[in-house]
Each structure stands twice: as C-alpha cells, then as structure tokens.
Amino acid sequence: MAQYEWSEVFMSIEGEGPYTGHPTAYIRFVGCNFTCMKFNNPENLDTTTDEGLGFNPKNYNNLKDIPLITRGCDSIYSWDKRFSHLWHSGDENVLAGEVRKIAPYFVHPVSGQHLILSLTGGEPTLFWKKIPTLLQHETFRDLKHVLIETNCSVPFKEEFIERLATWLYGRANRKFTWSNSPKLPSVSGESWEKAIQPKIASMQRQLGHKSDQYFKFVCDDSEAAFDEVEAAMNEYINRDYALSLAPVYIMPMACTEQQQEGIAARVAQKCIERGYIYCHRIQNSVFGNGVGT
C-alpha cells in the first residue's frame, strides 16, 4: 500500500485548455516545489504570512469556509503548512473511496460520456512513485481519461512512465493527458533554471500514442511575459522538436473573476499578435474559483 496526502476531492468541470467544460473529478494533492508568490501580487506581499494572505488559516476548521484567495498562488491551501490541519491522508483504498463518493461512475449511464479524473495540486508529480498504484485500484477500472496538472519541473524516473503505461494500455480507450503549466519567472517569481525543464516534457512523450500534452502559461499583459513564453518554448523544442506539435495556451494572471475580466482582453490581444491560444479560466466565470471548483 501507498500513503497519500490531499487537500480536497471534488467534482467540477475542466476549466482550462482543450478539455474545457468536461465533467471532471479532481484530486488536489498536498505539497508543491514552488510558491509562485508573485502571481497577481503587485505589492509583493509575503502570502506565507497571515498579513500577506489576508487571514489566519488556523481560524478555520473547514476548507470550504476559508476566504477567496486574491493574491499569489490561488491553491496555496494545498501546500502551505498553515493549512495542514485541513488536509487528509490515507492509503489508496481511502483515497479511491473519497473519489467514489463524488464520482459514482466514470461513464455516464444516460449520456455515455466519460468523466475525466484530474490529478492536481500543489504539484501532483511529487507523488509520482505512488500515482500508478492509485490508478491500478479497482475503483478506477472503468476510468477512461486521466489528466495531470503539472508545472513540468519535478524530475521523475522511467519507472513512472512504465507504470503509467501499464494502466494506460491495460484496457481499450484509455487516455492520459499532460497539462503542463510551467511557471514564468516574470509573473511567478520562480527561477528560470528550476521552472523550465525541457527534459521532463520530452520524457512525457514516452507514454506513447494514447497520451497527449499541451502547455498552459499564466501571463499578464506585458511583453516580458510573452517573451518568456517564446523563450521557454524554444528551449523545449530545441530539446525535442516533437514538442513543437504541442498546443500552447495562455491564461490571464488572475485569482478572481473580477481580476480576470480586468486583464482578459489585453491578454487575448497579445495572443492574437503572438500566435498563441487564449485560455479563459472558465471555473472563475462559472463558480468563482473558490475551494472545490
């Protein structure tokens, strides 16, 4: 058995990228290798303090009761240890049981449409040694599509690909998607050397023809951010030319819908000029981007 830590398991719709609108069950794992403190934080407040965050997490006993995150990483509650009293832990049986509670089927009995299982965080690939064990659980026998939201910077071994392939090719009509969201230094505050890892993006392709991948960058409306997208993609493609086939999406830097509305048109215009795909955060518009959305 393996042990897992997660902050929430919930149902929503996929809100970003090519599968936008698909009914999706989410597992939000605990932990991240980045803080992305600079996101939507022009005052450069330290969001790892109560003052910078705007509230004291210890005052809340239920994750759904915390205030909406308005600056910095909008999923800080999945990696900042001030929220650890709200986290959950257990083996694959416990976690699979939590998924089953909110997703009693993976193929809808009426429409026949399949449900996506999204592994997110934090940074879910920190659990790369344990994710294949979870997917092999009987609960996920009928699951058709796994999507992993990753910052594409955590090294993993060939063993991860091999064990994912065991699940992926174990039954017909299964699919695995790498949703890569590398963190640009100018908007996240993370270093280029740690955030841009072409080797990892190239290794993802080893999963074969039943998998796909795309890139999804968070940008403000500055030329600097879009220049970094271009530089990052050049590094990926120089490492592995096949990565040039991966679609590139740009999301407005925003935590709330109001923030998104304030920048969306300018980011979209930059996408038109630069030749990238604009990606609106649909979950913000529909559900407000709070916990469980």
N, C-alpha and C positions, 0 to 999 in steps of 0.2 A: 504494500500500500504506500501511497504518497500523501504528503500533507500540503495543504494549500491555505492561503490567506486571501480573503476578498472583502471588499467594502460593500458591494451590493450585487444582487442578481435581479434583473428586471426585464420587462417587456416594453418595447417601443417600436419605432420604425428606424431603419437605417437613414441617417440624416445627411450623409456626406458622400460624394463620389458616385460611381456608376450604378450602385445598387440603391440609390436614394428612394425611399418610400416602401421598401420591402419590410414586412413584419420581421422583427429581429429580437431574439433573446440575447441578453447581454450578461456576461460575467466580467465584473470590474475587479481585477486583481489588485492586490496591495503592493506598493513599492514602485520606485522609479529611480533611474540613474541620473535624471535631470530635475531641475526645479522650475525652469522657464519663468523665472520671476519677472522678467522684463515685459512679458506679454501684457498688452493693454494696461501698462503701468507707467505712464509718463513721468510721474513723480518719483519713480524708482524706490517705492516703499518696500520695506522688507516684509513680505507676506508670510514669512515664517514666524513673525511676531503677532500677538493679538492686535496690537495697534495697527500694523500694516494690513492685516487681514480684515480688520473691521469688527471682529467679535472674538470671544473666547470659546473655542470648541468644547472645553470642559463643562460649559454651561448647558450642554445639550446631551440628552440621553437617547435620541433617535436621529439617525442621519437625515431623515426627511424633514426634520424641523430646523435644520441649520439655515441661516440666511443665504440668499443667492450670492455666489461668488462674482465679484465685479471687477477684479484686477488680478493679474498674474495667472497662474495655471488654474483653469476652471475645474479641474479634478484634483485639486490639492488635498481633498479629504481622503484620497486613496493612497497617499504616500507620506503626508506629514504626520509624524507620530503623536501630535496633539489630538488627532482623531482616532487613535488606536483603540480607545475604549468602545468605539462604534464598529470596529472591524469584526470579522468572523473567521473561524478556522475549522478545518476538518479534513478528512481523507476524501478520496474520490467518491465514495458512497454518499457521504454527507453533501458534497457539492453537487453531485449529479441529482440528488434528491431535491435540492433547492431549485435547480433548473426545472425539474419535472413539475414542481408546484406552479410555476408561472408559464410553463410550456408543456401542456399535457400531450401534445402531438407535434411532430415536425413536418408532417404533410397534412394540410387542412382537409378534414373529412368531406367538406362540401365543394370547395373550390379546387382542391387538388394542388394548390400552390404550396411550395415548400417554405419553411421558416429558416432564416439564417441564424446561426449561432455566432455571435461576435465575442471575441476574447479581447478585452481592452484593459485599461488601467488608468493611472500608473503606466507601467510598461510590462505587458504580459510575457514578453520573451525572457524576462528574468526567471520565469518558471519553465524554461524550455525543456529541462530534463523531465518535467512532470506532466506537461500538456499531453503528450501522446498517451500516457497512462489514463488520463481522464477521458480522452476521446474513445478509447477502447472499452469504456464502461458500457454495459448492456443498454443503459438508458439512451445512448446515442447511436444505437444500431440503425435506426431509420433516418438519422440526420443526413442531409444531402449537401449542405454548404456551410463551411466554417470560414469566417473572415477574422483575421487577426489585425488589430490596430496597433502598429508598432512604430517607434521612432527610428527603426532601422539602424541602431547603433550598438546593440548588445551582441557581442560575439557568441556564436554557438558552434557546436561541432557537427560533423557529418552525421553523427548518430541521430540528431534531431530530425534531419531530412529523411533519413532511412526509416525512422519510426513513424513519422507523419505519413510517409508513403505506404506503410503497412495499413493504416486506416484508410487512406485515400483510395488505394487500389483494391481494398478488400471487398468492396461492393460496387455495383454499377451506379453510374450517375452521381457520383460524389465529386465535390469540387472544393478547392482550398484557395482562398484569396489573401494575398499580402497587401494590406493597405498601409503604405509607407508614408509616414509624416515626419520627415527629417526636420530638425529644429534649426532655423536660420539664426546665426549669431545676432544680426542687427535687430531682430524682433524678439528673440527669446532670451538673449544674454548668455547662451551657452557657447562654448568654443567650437570653432570650425573643426579642429582636429578630432574632437570627441563626437561631434554630431554627424559629420559627413563620412560615411563608411561604405565605400563602393563594394568592397569585398563581400559584405553581408548581403547587399542587394543582388549581387551576382550569384551567391550561394543559394538564394531563394529559388532561382530558376531551375535548380537541380531537381525540384519536386516534379517536374515534367509537365506534360500537356494537359493534365487535369487541374492545373493550378494557373492562376493569373496574378498580376501585380500591377499596381499603379502608384504614383507619387502624389502627395497631397500636402502642399506647403501652406502655412499660415503667413500671410503678408499684410503689412499696412499698405498705404498708397504711395510709398516712397520709391524712387528709382533704385535706391540702395538695396531694398528688399528684393526687387525683381532682378537686379544684377546678381544677387546671391543665388537666386533660383537658377539662373542661367549658368553660373559658375559651378554650382552643385551638379546639375545635370551633365555638364561637360565632364566632370570627374567620373560620374557613374558610367557614362558612355565610353570614355577613354579606357575604363577598366574592362567593360564588357559591352560591345557595340549593340548586342541584342537588347540592352536596356533602353535603347532609343525607341523601341516599339511600345514602351510603357506610357500610358497617358499621364499627363501632368496637369493636376488640378490646383487651383489657387483659392484659398478660403480667406475671407476678411478677418483680420485680427479683432476679435470681439468675444466677450463673455456673455453679454446680454443682447436681446433683440434690438433694444434701443441703440446700443453701441454698433451693432451690425448695420442697422439702417443708416447710421451716420457716415459710414465709410464704404458701403457696398457698391454704389455707383462708380466711385473713383477707382476701386479695385477692379471692377468689371471692365472699365475703360482701359486700364492698364493691361488686362488680359487680352483684350481685342488687339491692342497695339503690339503686344509681345508674342501673341500666338499661343496662349495657354487657355485652359478650360476654366471658366469661372465656376466656383462651387459655393453656393449659398448654404449656410448651416440651417437646414430645414427644421431640425429639432428646436432651434431657438424660436423660429417663427410659429411653430405649432404648439410646443409645450413650454417654452420659456427657458430651456436649458438648465433647469434645476436638477436636483438629485432624482434619479430614476427616469431620466429622459434620454 
